[in-house]
Amino acid sequence: MRKRGAGVSQIRRQQRANDQYREIGNNFADRQMEQMKSQLQVFKSNLVEFSRKYRKSIRKDPVFRQHFQTMCSTIGRKLITANKGFWSELLGVGDFYYELGIQIIGVCLSTRGRNGGLVELGELKRQLTKMRSGGSSAQEISDDDIIRSIKTLKPLGNGFEILPIGDRKMVRSVPRELNKDQTDILVLAQERGYVTKELLSAEFGWGNERINDAIDTLLVDGLCWIDEQVHPPEYWVPSFFKGVDD
């Protein structure tokens, strides 16, 4: 009986000790959380001060703007959250990206009939720079600005996306997936701007049925054009045309 009583007492003592440890752990976690909140508040205050001090540089200099964005994302993405209200109130940067996003939509829609909704990032930048020359939106823009603006278009669906094709970045403005064969054709076309069925057969070893299926889909989607005035016919990719104005 004594052993049983001693066992119960020991269990109770252990339970009390566990409760004390739990209470100490909770108090420690609460203090850590308060310290973290305080540090985040200090960081936010310093960020606001820095942003206001260098507001003009952030808005006008795309390189400075990119470094600032990278710094904020590295330190604490949740703090800034790329929230439009925060950026607009602090810098007007949110408005900058949303305005640029609307202009990206305009360029993509106006050129879709020519390129099938697939435009090279460099060509999109050239078109945007031309559109923005003069007026209040004449700030210099970078590739990073365009990529960030395209991300703000996500709520519109999966129509706008950056696609790496070969060594180039392409902007897709239609909800269309490219299969591997179509992507391989576009990569091969980068070198000269076009492909032929003979070239595809020699390069990839594809049969006529596979070549025709991939080429026909690209033609229907408007991602390539056929030049039948030469022999063999050439299939040109308008997305890789250089310096073509609207």
PEVEN-V690871 format. One record per run of one state. SS is the DSSP state (h for helix, s for strand, l for the rest). FROM is the first residue (numbers start at 1). TO is the last residue. If there is no record, write none. Layout:
SS&FROM&TO + SS&FROM&TO
This chain:
l&1&1 + h&2&53 + l&54&54 + h&55&60 + l&61&61 + h&62&80 + l&81&83 + h&84&90 + l&91&92 + h&93&115 + l&116&117 + s&118&120 + h&121&132 + l&133&142 + h&143&151 + l&152&153 + h&154&156 + l&157&160 + s&161&165 + l&166&167 + s&168&172 + l&173&179 + h&180&189 + l&190&193 + s&194&195 + l&196&196 + h&197&204 + l&205&207 + h&208&221 + l&222&224 + s&225&227 + l&228&233 + s&234&236 + l&237&237 + h&238&240 + l&241&246
